[in-house]
Amino acid sequence: MPDNAYDPETFRALGHRAVDALADHLAQVQGGTPPVLPWREPPESLRAWPADFTRGGGADPMHLIARVLEGSHHLQHPRYVGHQCSAPLPLTALLGMVADLLNNGTAVYEMGPVSTAMERSLVQWFSGLAGYDPARAGGVLTHGGSAGNLTALLAARQASTPYDVWEEGYRAPMDLCLLASDQTHYSVRRSAQVLGLGGRNVIAVPTDERFRMRPEALEAALDEAEARGRRVLAVVGSAGSTATGAIDPLEDIAAICEARGVWFHVDGAHSGAFLVSDRLRPRLAGIGRAHSLVIDAHKMLMMPSLATAVLFRDEGHSFETFSQQASYLFDRSARQEWYNLAHRTLECTKRFLSLDLYVALQVLGTDYFARYLESRVDLASWFADAIEARPGWELAVRPEGNIVCFRAGGGGDAFQSAAREAIVREGSFHLVKTQLRGRTWLRTTLINPLTTRDDLTALMDRLDRPGTP
Ligand SMILES: Cc1ncc(COP(=O)(O)O)c(C=O)c1O
């Protein structure tokens, strides 16, 4: 090992150069100079990053950092309008250094006193915004929305099974099912599969013309489940859905679930962040009636991957999720300690997940986040109007958030796909596509705070260019 690997002065010198490189990169990317995605075929990328490690090492870290920056996908580019991945606040890159250096994994309190406290405060803050009673509510942060949905649904299973399914496994016959709309993110179905329900026992509830769960269809699906002697693990509502950002009628779903004593989980991975804005919060009316709720900070709160809040209206349920004990980590009698988080998560060691959001909220204030959210939703609304005004173009649905799906004029499914592929490969924009009711739609998520109307006009002009793709 080189003598200086743990030398503070070597770290200081390299750190200054690395931050300079990142700041230069940011200036270039935010100015729109490099391609959004420097497209390379997968084998070419693999050839560029071989496992050619030597016994003595000796590579220049700055050279490697420069190559990583050049070859990566540039989410800070204002013309990145693709998946629901944020252009993280640059401040969080510095906090990432802090988190990595400290390595205070949050499984037990003594391994992360600050991270544990920050996590608790964030979770209680989110709970209050959702309308939960802070004295009863609580939860955890997980590495992403998929893990978050699974964590919540594990608790739902424990609550909706009249025996200790965690210890015993399923008693025959396994009679549980899960209800979610036909627009639900695949992590919900996957959670049910991980839970041993089988994908076939996830019942898709039909949606309306705006891709929102139809309450009367939910009633019918619940009636049918009951008639067949099926127990319902949970009903999952989306806020909003992945494809279009549709927000299910949470108030109606909550009322139905309450009347039948069924667990109501809201997958708010994308639009749950709207709770931070007074103007947008009413779009989530009813969310406070859910038993559990997931919000991804790495989607609509400008955080890097990953930080998901998993909230329970009654925190006790979150301790029931994992009743397994690891006696060398914590004392069995102390199950309800909020500060030993591994009681309640899939993970043992976690990253310092709370640091970025906690510090960013302290530094920038909640209004900053509210204005960001509102600006992206307003831009989506403007974009929808512009699409509707273009001859031959089609809008899938008026956006309820910042996701806009459309078809450019000029051709059918094959045209839309080919145009997208050409644009992604040339690196002028990054957008994605989705299938809705059997047709191919171009899909944009207006998540980058730097994306403007001019960028979107340029995208439309590019798609209207004679001879597109
Ligand atoms: C609605 C919804 N739920 C859950 C997820 C999964 O979140 P993650 O990618 O953080 O695992 C996504 C991801 O796009 C999503 O859109």
The ligand as an SDF file (V2000), in Angstrom:
LIG
                    3D

 16 16  0  0  0  0  0  0  0  0999 V2000
  -43.7100    4.8900   -8.6510 C   0  0  0  0  0  0  0  0  0  0  0  0
  -42.3830    4.2510   -8.3670 C   0  0  0  0  0  0  0  0  0  0  0  0
  -42.2430    3.4650   -7.3010 N   0  0  0  0  0  0  0  0  0  0  0  0
  -41.0700    2.8780   -6.9940 C   0  0  0  0  0  0  0  0  0  0  0  0
  -39.9560    3.0640   -7.7800 C   0  0  0  0  0  0  0  0  0  0  0  0
  -38.6850    2.3850   -7.4340 C   0  0  0  0  0  0  0  0  0  0  0  0
  -37.8110    3.2820   -6.8440 O   0  0  0  0  0  0  0  0  0  0  0  0
  -36.2240    3.0100   -6.7950 P   0  0  0  0  0  0  0  0  0  0  0  0
  -35.7350    3.1390   -8.1940 O   0  0  0  0  0  0  0  0  0  0  0  0
  -35.7200    4.0430   -5.8720 O   0  0  0  0  0  0  0  0  0  0  0  0
  -36.0200    1.6180   -6.2650 O   0  0  0  0  0  0  0  0  0  0  0  0
  -40.0580    3.8850   -8.9210 C   0  0  0  0  0  0  0  0  0  0  0  0
  -38.8840    4.1040   -9.7860 C   0  0  0  0  0  0  0  0  0  0  0  0
  -38.9420    4.6820  -10.8260 O   0  0  0  0  0  0  0  0  0  0  0  0
  -41.2980    4.4940   -9.2190 C   0  0  0  0  0  0  0  0  0  0  0  0
  -41.4700    5.2760  -10.2890 O   0  0  0  0  0  0  0  0  0  0  0  0
  1  2  1  0
  2  3  1  0
  2 15  2  0
  3  4  2  0
  4  5  1  0
  5  6  1  0
  5 12  2  0
  6  7  1  0
  7  8  1  0
  8  9  2  0
  8 10  1  0
  8 11  1  0
 12 13  1  0
 12 15  1  0
 13 14  2  0
 15 16  1  0
M  END
$$$$
